[in-house]
């Protein structure tokens, strides 16, 4: 809800990982091809490491869509979708096979001499039963799942965005009161467990500039363990501008010990949608655009990175004609790319 979504369909991660390890990670000339096979993904280069150390998955939905457009001779659509396919995006770890999935993504990233960007989205009572409902059955199941993710990461480099919406749904009352203490404990425990991995960076999700003020968030963020994390994340799966997100993040940072933060710029190029029902402006809004490309060179010492945490072109939910949350929607992806200056 409010801009988050499920990642790959349950059970898909293992298959994706197997393909990744066979496909390799980049092309030598930067061009797109179908790899010589009917269903092979388009091969795309990694971004320059100095500015963008994160791994580009050649077998993501955008990469496969690029391959299909190239194969069918749709040059215009191919060039549009390339704007997405050539950028690193978050890999949302599914409930099934977390250790295998985390291992596969981080190994593929390591092979390309890049960092994996992982999103953990499996907190119990997730999304208050709305479009992205689900999550672990209970606290013990979540801890076991999280332990699998950490073991899968091992000593490889990974940046983790921890549980989009989980904290904010405590603040706005969407998550029932009886689950609050457990959720704080799970978030804090997740930070501590992930930080046992020697090369893992952790950012706790902290909402967006259009949803509550820093005054309402800093104490919950502290209870969620941000002190032991590397920082926090803002604007995940949302559309607030980078300027608004930076201001919001700095005001929140000042209340949590000067912690740095990252901003999801995947779809904020045109800012938030102002039309329609305000309660659903976060869900597949029309006329949006890609934001700043992922980079660690933000020019601001408090902003560690601009990231594409939400995967552009994947649906927020079955609203405004979209498929279910997390499914690839090529028409929406093309719209984002077409609207990008």
Secondary structure, 3 states (H helix, E strand, C coil): CCCCCCCCCCCHHHHHHHHHHHHCCCCCCCCCCCCCCCCCCCCCCCCCCCCCCECCCCCCHHHHHHHHHHHCCCHHHHHHHHHHHCCCCCEEECCCCHHHHHHHHHHHHHHCCCEEEEEECCCCCEHHHCCCCECCCCHHHHHHHHHHHHHHHCCCCEEEEECCCCCHHHHCCCCCHHHHHHHHHHHHHHHHHHCCCCCEEEEEECCCCCCCCHHHHHHHHHHCCHHHCCEEEECCCCCCCHHHHHHHHHHHHCCCCCCCEEEECCCCCCCCCCCCCHHHCCCCCCCCCCCCCCECCCCCCCEEEEECCCCCCECCCCCCCCCCCCCECHHHHHHHHHHCC
